[in-house]
C-alpha cells in the first residue's frame, strides 16, 4: 500500500500551500522543444528578466516565501535574476540542467547532468539543496536512486496522490502479469499536477503550443481544486506550479494575485516545500 504523510498546520490553517515556481528560462524551449530561434529564446528571457521581478514583488507584498525550481543552465544564463530570488529569501530546488526528459538517460548520464546542475546552483549561492523536480515531471528507473544518493530529501514530480505527500516506490513492469511494487524510497513526494500548472494552458508558439486558454478558466480550476482539499482532505498540501514566462504576463499575474487573496482568506498556510517537508508526520507516529 502507498504510505502517505500528513502535514502539521499552524493553528487556524486548513491546507499547506506551495506556490512553486519553475524558473525554466530558455531551457524549456531548448530542452523540451528543441527550439533555439531568437523568438523562442525571447520567451525565456522574458521569464527571467521581466516575469521573475514581478512575481518576487508580488510575493513580497503578501509576505510569502516560495520554492523556486531552477535548471542549472538558467542559473548560468541569468545569474543575477536567480541571485535575486535567493536575496528575497526564497528556497532554491534542483530542476535538472538542460530541462531534458531523463526517462531514457543512462545512470551515468543522468547522474552527470544532476551534478552539473548542482555546480551551477552553487555558483549563484544556492547550497544545501534539499528538493528536486524533474524535467517533464518524469523519471528514469534510476532517478530515485540518484537523488537519494546525492542527498535530496523531497521531490515534486510524481502524481500517485494529489493532496497528500507520500513515499514513492520503484516498480517492476511486467508484460505477462501485474506490475510489482519494489523498494519504498525515503524521498518524500509532494505531488504536482498537470491541472495545477500554467504553462501548457497559456504558452503560445505557432506550430508547437497553441493554447492560450482564458485566464478565468485557470482561476476557476485552481479554486475548485483547492476547495476540495480544504473541505475533504485535512492536514493536506496543495502544490501549484507556475512559470515566470507565463504567469508573469500582465493579465495572468493579476489573476494570480486574486488567487493568492482567495487562498489567504480560505485557510491557506503558504510555505516553501522545505517547510512542508519539516512539518510532515506519519499517522502511525501519533
Beta strands, then each sheet from edge to edge (+ up, - down):
strand 1: 6-7
strand 2: 15-23
strand 3: 67-70
strand 4: 91-94
strand 5: 131-132
strand 6: 154-155
strand 7: 166-172
strand 8: 180-189
strand 9: 204-205
strand 10: 209-210
strand 11: 236-242
strand 12: 268-270
strand 13: 280-281
sheet 1: 1+ 13-
sheet 2: 4+ 3+ 2+ 11+
sheet 3: 4+ 3+ 2+ 12+
sheet 4: 5+ 6+ 8+ 7-
sheet 5: 9+ 10-
end
